[in-house]
Amino acid sequence: MSEAKLVFIGGGNMATSLIGGLIEKGYPTSHIAACDPVVDSGKRLKADFGITTHTENTTAAAEADIIILAVKPQIMKAVAKDLAPALTHKPLVISIAAGITAAALQSWLGEEVPIIRCMPNTPALVQSGASGLFATNLVNPMQRQRAGDILAAVGTVSWLDSEDDIDKVTALSGSGPAYFFLVIEAMTEAGIKLGLNPETARQLTLQTALGAARMAEASDVDAAELRKRVTSPAGTTEKAINRLLENKLPEHFEQAIAAAYHRAKEMADELSI
Ligand SMILES: NC(=O)c1ccc[n+]([C@@H]2O[C@H](COP(=O)([O-])OP(=O)(O)OC[C@H]3O[C@@H](n4cnc5c(N)ncnc54)[C@H](OP(=O)(O)O)[C@@H]3O)[C@@H](O)[C@H]2O)c1
């Protein structure tokens, strides 16, 4: 991985997981800094990772090759406008904030600043994230490579051709962990209702989720085929799957993910002004 100087603006959950992943992949701590107005957040990051910390965003940004904006979307406008004067050296800016468009960032940070929008998800906290990235025209191939390497430290990276796809990624994988948590919750409850003790039901459900995901990942056939292979005619799996299909589970997912996509677009309209 190239060794550009990285500065995280915002030292919360996402920044912490990215910093942890980068260090685990061998990124030098001397090239990572973070800025958070909360002194305790800085102290924690320094103690956990040995990186440099700041409390002034502009001081931190002045020496950065890459700035990662990891603050809540609601405060992004104020943070970006405050940073703009410190970006005359035109570092690459990667925003992981939901709902803030590249055009809005461009207008707040400066028209010549190269910007990448990224939508990670919470499993990044355990280095199993899935991120979608979209680069604006000002981003050069080396910057694109570096951004991909940074996000690859905490999971998979998918490059997107259109910025609108970021809202689709938000709906699918950004919000996606919660859909799987709901399935885990429902399966565990169903096991408990059958009479299993709660800890056993939980462990069996979790291991089944992990095992199924690993099998699907390792397999050269798609999930539909894997499902068919474990569904014997007139067996137990067929009974359960038929009940789920009669109750239109796939249609429910389609509608749920479409609703999340429309909400992501609405949020972009609300936050990017
Ligand atoms: N967590 C996720 O799953 C996820 C997924 C995709 C995208 N994202 C995006 O990632 C971004 C960060 O999310 P997060 O979960 O890491 O949030 P978080 O834990 O709240 O981290 C944000 C950090 O920024 C700090 N901060 C507040 N004002 C600041 C300022 N002016 N300058 C610098 N830092 C400031 C916050 O301090 P205080 O706590 O004192 O406010 C907090 O430590 C969000 O935009 C979110 O949309 C998150």
The ligand as an ORCA input file, in Angstrom:
! r2SCAN-3c Opt
* xyz 0 1
  N     -21.162      3.851     11.304
  C     -21.568      3.377     10.118
  O     -22.002      2.262      9.935
  C     -21.456      4.198      8.887
  C     -21.718      3.594      7.659
  C     -21.568      4.356      6.516
  C     -21.217      5.684      6.616
  N     -20.999      6.230      7.839
  C     -20.674      7.638      7.904
  O     -19.462      7.791      8.627
  C     -19.488      9.068      9.249
  C     -19.005      8.884     10.682
  O     -19.863      7.947     11.329
  P     -19.463      7.336     12.737
  O     -20.409      6.229     12.997
  O     -17.993      7.093     12.800
  O     -19.848      8.600     13.679
  P     -19.264      8.999     15.087
  O     -18.819      7.789     15.843
  O     -20.247      9.924     15.721
  O     -17.937      9.811     14.710
  C     -17.922     11.149     14.319
  C     -16.845     11.838     15.163
  O     -16.655     13.162     14.680
  C     -16.487     13.998     15.810
  N     -16.736     15.402     15.492
  C     -17.823     16.187     15.799
  N     -17.625     17.444     15.349
  C     -16.415     17.464     14.745
  C     -15.653     18.481     14.096
  N     -16.110     19.723     13.970
  N     -14.443     18.159     13.604
  C     -13.965     16.892     13.696
  N     -14.633     15.892     14.320
  C     -15.846     16.167     14.828
  C     -17.490     13.427     16.771
  O     -17.328     13.926     18.084
  P     -18.681     14.011     19.019
  O     -19.015     12.588     19.341
  O     -18.256     14.805     20.177
  O     -19.741     14.688     18.200
  C     -17.217     11.945     16.633
  O     -16.122     11.535     17.427
  C     -20.926      9.601      9.158
  O     -20.976     10.636      8.215
  C     -21.721      8.430      8.677
  O     -22.759      8.817      7.785
  C     -21.097      5.525      8.972
*
